[in-house]
Amino acid sequence: MTVTLRPMPDEVMRSWLDTSNAHYEAERVANGDSPEEAARRARESREQYFPGDQPIASHAVFEVLAGGEPVGVLWLGPLTDERPDEWWVFDIEIDEAHRGQGYGRATMRLAETAARERGAVKLGLNVFGSNTVAQSLYTSLDYTVTAINMSKSLLP
């Protein structure tokens, strides 16, 4: 089945933002942030990248389509204003019912093309340590580890 990207329609954007922020917040808590810190970081990220619930001009949010039907979401943009040619996958999410069918791999290849077409010379991403499936996918696509953050709880 052919996988394509289309800009996320405005009528879907707010719902996706709400869901994405809740997921990001939960992932941060699951990976060691306090609930307060996770909520703060999710709120700040939304304010920075989605003022008025629309992506800033340099970023793009796409629906991932398989055979013309939505199966996921991709959010791309420059990592910083100081390095506009170094892009970042801020979010990639394939709907649970569609996982394991190659859509994540196809979406990452489309992400590389979309970033390159917009002037990127490098594409990076962050993956939480607990997401071993995604780590395997990225490794198989020749992404390399550039940093590892580790922690240990000191609570009983």
N, C-alpha and C positions, 0 to 999 in steps of 0.2 A: 504494500500500500504506500502511496506517495505521501510524504510528510512535507508540509509547507508552513510558512509563517504568515500571519497577517496582523497588522496593527490592532491592538486590543480596542474594541469599540468602547466609546465613552460610557454607554449604559452598563457595561460590565466592569469598568475600572474600579468603582467605589467598592463593590462587593468583593472583588479580588483583593483590593488593598486591605480591607477589614480581615479577610481570611488569611492573607499572607502575613500581616502583622501579628495576628494571633499565633500563627504557626511559628514565626520567627521568635516571638517571645517565649513560647513553650520550649523550643529547641535550646534557647539560651539558658533557661532554668534547668532543663535536663542535662545540660553540659556544664553546670556549675555556677551560673549567675544566681543571685538572689532574685526573688520575684520583683522586688522594687527596681533593681538594676536592669533586669530584662525589660520591664515595662518602660523605663526611662530610655533605654537604647532603641527600642522599637518606635517609641514616640518621636525621638530625635531623628531617626532615619526617615520616617514618613514626612516630617516637617522639612527636612533637608532636600529630599528627592522628589516629593510629591506635594508641593504647595498648591492649595486649592484642589487637591485630589487628582492632579494631572502631573505626569512626569516632567521634570525639567527638560529644557530644549535639547540637551546633549544626550538624553537617555531615550531608550525605546522599550516599550512593553508589547509583546506579541502574544497572540493566541497561537498555540501549536495545533495544526490541523492534520488529521490523517483521513484521507479520502474526503476532505471538505468538512469533516466534523471535528469540533474542539476536543483535544485530548490532553491539553496541558497549557503551560504558560512559560514564557521566557522573558527575562528583564535584563537588558544590557546597557552599559554606558561606560564612559571614561572613569577610571578609578579616582582620579583627582583632576582639578582644573590645571594644575602645574604640569601634568603629563597627559595631555589629551589623546596621545596615540597609544596609551596603555589602557586597554579596556578590561572590563570585569563582568563576569556573569554574576549579577546580584541575586538572581533567583532563577531556578529552573525547576519546574514541578510537572511531572506527568501524573495525571489522575490515576489513583490506585487501580481502578478497573482496567487500565491500559498499560500497566507496567509489565516489564518482561517481554515486550513485543518488539523491542528495538527502537522505540520512539525517543528514548533518552539519548541514545547514540546519534540518531539522525538529527535530533534537535541541537546537540552540541556541534555537529558539523555545520548546520545552518547558522548557528551562533558565530562560528568562526568566519563564515562567509559574510554575514551581516556586519560584523565588526570590521573586517578587512575593507568592505565596500565603503565604510564610514571613516576610513583613515587609520584604523588600528594596525599596529605592528606587533602587538602582544595581547594575549587574552589570558586573564587569570580568574581564579575563583577561590572561594573558601568552602571547605566541606567539614562539617562537624565530625569529631573523632568517632562517634558512634555510628556513622553512616558508612559502613564498610562496603555496601553495594555500590554507592556512588563513587567511593574511592577507587574501587576496582574498575569502574567504567572510565574514569578520568585517566587512570594509569594506562589502560588499554588504548586510549586516544593520544598517548605520548605527553600528557601533562606530568610535570615533575613537582615533587615536594620542594617548596621554597622556605618553609618555616613549619615548626611544630611547637604548639603550645601544650604544656602538660601541667596537670595539677593533681593534688591529692587532698582529700578531705581530712582535716585533723579533728573532726568531731567524733565522739565515741559511737 
